Amino acid sequence: MATTNDLKNGMVLNLDGQLWQVIWFQHHKPGKGGAVVRSKLKNVESGKTVDKTFNADVKVEVASVDKRTMQYLYNDGTSYVFMDVSTYDQLEVGPDIVGEASNFMLENQEAIVATNEGRVLYIELPASVELEIAQTDPGLQGDRSTGGTKPATLETGHTIQVPLFITTGEKVKVDTRDSSYLGRVKS
């Protein structure tokens, strides 16, 4: 148990039997009345986001979430197989839990797997990853100064928008949160 004054971003709360991750919170003291804590919570299972206001010093139940660094091994067609780097135990995770993270995962890449009481909650990737462009159309010479973008397919099969000067075979840095191009990777 913790109080609403102890909230931190990323903390997972157990509210009414459901797990909610704190995305954002703010202590607020209005001129009249008691202090409150405004928060934005994301349901760990459904991904639904809600705004919730707590009175200050209210007790909330903190869920025990075990976050482990695991190595992504392969996709066997029905699930993604991860290996704990310290114990070498393998864990199969369904595609519904991996979700959008599959667009940026390469074999042997490390990711954080969060579990609660033996149940996998979500996969957490770094904020950005370096991936190779598998295919993109060439940019035209006159188009380079316009600052336009074109679609490019990454080595994982995911398509993102890149500047016109990017060519097939180049490594680029990609934001895993919104699939945006962050820049070239110098080799």
N, C-alpha and C positions, 0 to 999 in steps of 0.2 A: 504494500500500500504506500502511496505517496499523496501529497497534496497538490492542488492545482498550481501552487506557487513553485513546485519543483519541475514543471513541464519543461522539456527540451525538444528541439526539432529532431525528428527521427525516432523518438520514443514511441513504443507501442502500448496502447491502453486496452484493457478488457472492459468494455462498456456493454452491459446487458447481454453478455455471452458472445459478443462480436469483437473482433480485433480491429482497432483503429490506430493508424500511424499519424503522429502529429507532424503536419507539414509546416505550420506557421502558428505562432501564438503571440499575444500581446497582453500585458497587464494594463488595466485601464481603471483609473480612479476618477469617477465623475464628481462634479461639485457637490452633488447631493446623493446620499445613499452610500452603500458599501462598495468596496473595490470588486471588480470582476476580471476574469481572464477570458479574452476572446481567442478563439482558436479555429483553425481550419484542419479538419481531420479527414483522412483517406481510409476507406474500408480496405483492409489488406486483401480480402478475398474477391470482392466485386470491383474494386477500383473506384467506387463512388466517392465523391468528395462532398463534405457537408461543413457548414459553419456552425460552431457550437459555442455557447457562452456559459462559463462556469462561474459560480460565486467564488471569491478568493478563499483559500484555506479549506476547500471541500476535498474530502478524501476520494481518490480514484485508484482503481486497481491497475497496476502495471503488469503487463504480460511478460513472461520470461521468453525472450527471443534469443536463440542461439545463432550467432552469425559466424560462419566458418568460411575460410578461403578454400575453394575447391577448384579443381582443374576440369574443364569441359573436355570429355574424351571423344564422344561421337553421338550421332543420332541414329538409333536403330530402326527408325521408321514410325514407331509408336511413341517413343519417349526419348528424352535427352539424358545421357549418362554422364554423371559427374563423379570425380574421385576426390576424397579427402586427402590433401597433400601430406598430412601428418600420420594418419592411420592406414591409408590406402584402401579404405572402405569405399565401395561404389554405391551410388545413389541414383535411382531413376526418377526423373522429374517429367511430368506430363507437359505437353505443348500449351495447355491452357494456363499453366503457372508461369512458364518461361515467357510466353507472350511476345512482345516487341523486342525483347532482348535477343531473340534468335536471329534478328536481322544483322547483328553485330558480333556474333560469337563464331570464332574459328576454333578448330580442334586444337587442344593443348593450351588454350587460353585460360587464365584464371578469372574466377568470378566469385562473388560472395553469395552463399546460399543461406537464407534465413529460415530457421525452423522453429516451431513451437510445439513442444510435447511430441516430437517425432514426425510432425506434419510439416511439409515444406510450404512456406508462405509465399516467398518471392525470390527472384534472382536479381542481384544488384551488380551492375557493371560499372567500370570506371566512367567518369563524366565524358571522356573522349577515348576513342580507339583509333589506331592507325591501320588502314585497310588499303589494299591495292585495287585500282580501277580495272575491272575485267573487260569492260567494253564501253566505249563512248564514241559518238560520231566526231569527226574532226571539226574544229572550229574554222570558220573562214577567215582569211587574212584581214579583210576589212572590218570584221566583227570584233577584233580584239580590243579596240579602244572604247567600245560601247558599254562594257560592263554587264553584258547579258549572261544568262545561264543556259545550260543544256542538261538533259538527263544523262546520268552515267550509272552503269551497273557495277556494284562492288563485287569483290570475290565471294561474298556470302550470298549473292543473288539479289540483294536489296538495291533499289534504285533511288538515287538522291540527285539533287540539282547541284551542278558544279559550274565554275566560270568557264568561259569558252576556250581558254588556253590550256586546260587540262587535257592530257592525252591518255590513251589506253596504256596500262602498264605502270603508271605513276602511283606512288603511295600518297594518300591524303589522310588528314586528320578529320574525323567525323564526330559530332556531338551525339552521344547515345540517347539523350533525352528528347531531341526533336529532329533528328536525322539531318542536321544542317552541316554544311561544309565549313570547316574551320581553317583550312590551309594545307599547303603542300608539306610533305615530310622530306627534309633534306637527308640524302643518304650518305 
